[in-house]
Amino acid sequence: MNSNYVISKYGNMIYKIALRYLRNKYDAEDIVQDVFIKYINELKLGKVFQDEVHEKS
């Protein structure tokens, strides 16, 4: 899956979860950034996700 597609599809969900836990919008934004940096780095290393559910988690 294209990383831009994944970011647009799951970005808001990840932000809302992070905001609920952290109760600080700036920290939640940092978490979203960290999640997608890790995701993109995994793709660069050749990570292949089994399906959409696996990729989402």
Summary of the structure (lengths in Angstrom):
residues: 57
radius of gyration: 11.8
end to end distance: 14.3
largest distance: 34.4
contacts: 118
relative contact order: 0.16
helix: 79%
strand: 0%
